Amino acid sequence: MFSPAVDLSALALHVDLSSFVLQIDVDVNLDPVANVVGSAVGSFLTTLIVGAILVAVAPEFTEDRMAAVLDDPVGSFVYGFLVLIFAVLAILILFFTLIGIPLALGLGLLTYVVWAVGAAVAFLAIAERLVGRDGDDWLKPLVVAAAMNGGLVLTGIGGLVAFCIGAAGFGAVLEDRL
């Protein structure tokens, strides 16, 4: 009779590999509450730290941009939103080229930093309207601005409102620069 030869070493390798793959434990934490709380804490700290740096280093610039946000909030929002869309498109286009990846990363970092400055300026403008400010005392408006940003991010619709406020500040910071 004819009996075909079977290579059992290949079968054994396949069994070992599949048992190894089945033993891999991927522990992904998809806790939405923790993600939202983490985002809120990050927004609070970013607004507090960037705002403190702004009022310590460039208080005149901060006051000027706060006034610009309050004078024309819709125009600042539209300008900031359009510049953000352009920046995202430019980052995506640059990222598709190998040479453009470092430029895309740099542009992304620059956009993030300017967005953080703009959001801090816009929230400071609103907080100053709400609680006022005595001379050079920025502590109360800084804490209220950070609390507003962090508190808005805790809710779904509040995150959208925080985005719109950030876009208005982003536009106010960039309107004289671009």
Disulfide bonds with the S-S distance in Angstrom:
none
